[in-house]
Amino acid sequence: MRKLYFLLPGTDGKFACGGLFAELKTFKLAKQICDADVVTYRQREKDKLFLDDVLLSENLQEVIFVISWGFDVAKLAPRLKSYNVVYHAHSAGYGFKLPGSIPIITVSRNTLGYWGQLSPHSLIYYLPNQISDEFNNRNLERDIDVLVLARKSSEYLLKDLIPALQPHCKLELVNYFIEDIAALFNRTKIYIYDSAEYWAQQRVSEGFGLQPMEAFACGCQVFSSVNGGLSDYLDPGLNCGKIAAYSKEYDMQRILKVLENWSALTLPESFFQEYRGENIIQRFQVILDELNDFFDHKQNHPSNIKSLTTMRLAKLSTKRIFHKIKNKLR
């Protein structure tokens, strides 16, 4: 089993975000299967490897570089083309393409479908993000009626819906880093998440959408957008409400109705099983076994499947048109 090097720009507050925390969770799970290390490449950090130094080492065919930071992948992939590289894909839509020599592990089925279309000759796998065990319903008194985390929230949510809701309920708007978000969710009745506008501005997709799932696990009722990876598990009308639907008044009507008749969301544990550590480790073991076999094969066998380049697609389209004309003339 090859060693894994998880490449990250850095791990301090400057790079803190959901994607970083999710990647570090995956790193910790990987360490239960094989040898693994975090390697930074934008800034040097105490007690962590730095990519420039690692690339001076020998026997790098015995390691697998895991790249994940979407905005950096287009530069990292060519730099590492001589080595074993895996792309751990969170968000989709960055605009780059990858050769068939780079397998792709996606965190959502939404992203799985994106890369299945864009990179049909790559090995592609599905490995969901982890919902840690601390995300559970602790059956505590809930003193927050409605919770909104300001980061990624839409302008509509912040400037229209929240001011309209505030006179009718105890609403908490959080615009700072939360150390223990599981505890906050356990104080909350309704959690609202609306990230579609944020990701549209970034021009990439919501990779997974951890927070609505974490809120589910803590018993919150959820109103959310269903963009990108959120569509993997959100089921409006059945396990959540769709936010920003038609009008502010209609959103308010539905939210206050749920609040008036509130009870903790009780999804079966089987719903969360796919995202718990035990299942992810089992899936990861299978994926890593396949990746090691693939990189063994790649050492002695070149790729021989034609890529779907723009030129090849044009040729295939021309052939299809000529074939249709030929059939009509018959």
Sequence and secondary structure as in RCSB ss.txt:
>XXXX:A:sequence
MRKLYFLLPGTDGKFACGGLFAELKTFKLAKQICDADVVTYRQREKDKLFLDDVLLSENLQEVIFVISWGFDVAK
LAPRLKSYNVVYHAHSAGYGFKLPGSIPIITVSRNTLGYWGQLSPHSLIYYLPNQISDEFNNRNLERDIDVLVLA
RKSSEYLLKDLIPALQPHCKLELVNYFIEDIAALFNRTKIYIYDSAEYWAQQRVSEGFGLQPMEAFACGCQVFSS
VNGGLSDYLDPGLNCGKIAAYSKEYDMQRILKVLENWSALTLPESFFQEYRGENIIQRFQVILDELNDFFDHKQN
HPSNIKSLTTMRLAKLSTKRIFHKIKNKLR
>XXXX:A:secstr
  EEEEEES  SGGG SHHHHHHHHHHHHHTTTS EEEEESSS  TTSEEHHHHTTSS GGGEEEEE  HHHHHH
HHHHTTTS EEEEE S        TTS EEESSHHHHHHHHHH TTS EEE      TT S       EEEEEES
TT  HHIIIIIHHHHGGGS EEEE S  S HHHHHTTEEEEEE  HHHHHHHTS     HHHHHHHHTT EEEE 
  GGGGGT  BTTTBEESS S HHHHHHHHHHHHHT       HHHHHTTSHHHHHHHHHHHHHHHHHHHHHHHH
    S    HHHHHHHHHHHHHHHHHHHH 
